[in-house]
Amino acid sequence: MEENNMKNFANDFENIVAEVKKQIVGQDEIIQNVLIGIIAGGNILMEGAPGLGKTVLVKTFSKVLDLPFSRIQFTPDLMPTDIVGAEIVRKDKDQLSFQFEKGPIFTSLLLADEINRATPKTQSALLEAMQERTVTVGKNTYILEEPFFVLATQNPLEMEGTYPLPEAQLDRFLFKLKVVLPQKDALFHMIDISTGEKSLEIKKIATKEDLLEMKNTAKKVPIAANIKNKAIDILMSTHPDQTHIDLVKEYVQCGTSPRGMISMISAAKVKALSEGRYHVSLEDLYSVVLPCLRHRMFLNFKAMADKVSTDEILIEIIKKVK
């Protein structure tokens, strides 16, 4: 790759992040990871208590990237047809015909707000679109335009009115990001943004075409054999029958899928380019392990009783693999 292209990627990445940070303060790492996930072509799940700005973050990205945007507020009575659309009967004179009315899923950036407040049947309506970028209704299959990705928010499962997402759906998210309360100085700045007299103007920094070009650029980044081997070692270390790590053997019920390994490689490529490098380092790989794998590894009841988290186990895996 030419040096200019590499600089352009890093500059565009930095400009997009800087514009989003005008609206969202105190969440710099989350903003960067969301953009990494978008460029890597994946879906992103953000978990956090209500009121931490998850929905505002997604809306801000839609403005900065100038993407077609739809929002679905997930509730217990939401139906699959409310997401994908439905065939309706139309009468023209004496003739009756079926016509497909597209749902909000036909967009580029889909905000699935509080996704774990809907029933599993409704959540499953997203599965085909999230993985294959297609929607099947009846006998017809519709192709979603690129780029398409789902940015979903969810409340912690211990809160009332939430349903755990199916494992198959969790595996279709490239990242799971944990949104926490910002620091005091960020909260101070948040007051000025939210209650100030001047309205904040968010500018368009990139277009759909720019985003697709960045995505294609990231795909072309070469990966050294030792990086691939480390990604495989990390994947295998999450499986109790494939590792000697005590924490994994004691607390993990099911390890991560190969899709998790592919997610790590894709995200590490974008991470390297965002820092102006056309090679992926081991640190790039290690930096994306937690967001890529924390939702793909399932713990047993002993882990719940001992209050052991997937992040603790993944940090131990990284130490052993290093």
Sequence and secondary structure as in RCSB ss.txt:
>XXXX:A:sequence
MEENNMKNFANDFENIVAEVKKQIVGQDEIIQNVLIGIIAGGNILMEGAPGLGKTVLVKTFSKVLDLPFSRIQFT
PDLMPTDIVGAEIVRKDKDQLSFQFEKGPIFTSLLLADEINRATPKTQSALLEAMQERTVTVGKNTYILEEPFFV
LATQNPLEMEGTYPLPEAQLDRFLFKLKVVLPQKDALFHMIDISTGEKSLEIKKIATKEDLLEMKNTAKKVPIAA
NIKNKAIDILMSTHPDQTHIDLVKEYVQCGTSPRGMISMISAAKVKALSEGRYHVSLEDLYSVVLPCLRHRMFLN
FKAMADKVSTDEILIEIIKKVK
>XXXX:A:secstr
  HHHHHHHHHHHHHHHHHHHHHS S HHHHHHHHHHHHTT EEEEE  TTSSHHHHHHHHHHHTT  EEEEE  
TT  THHHHEEEEEEEETTEEEEEEEE TTSSSEEEEETGGGS HHHHGGGHHHHHHSEEEETTEEEE  SS EE
EEEE  TTSTT     HHHHTTEEEEEE     HHHHHHHHHHHH SS         HHHHHHHHHHHHT    H
HHHHHHHHHHHHTSGGG   HHHHHHEEE   HHHHHHHHHHHHHHHHHTT SS  HHHHHHTHHHHHTTT EE 
HHHHHTT  HHHHHHHHHHHH 
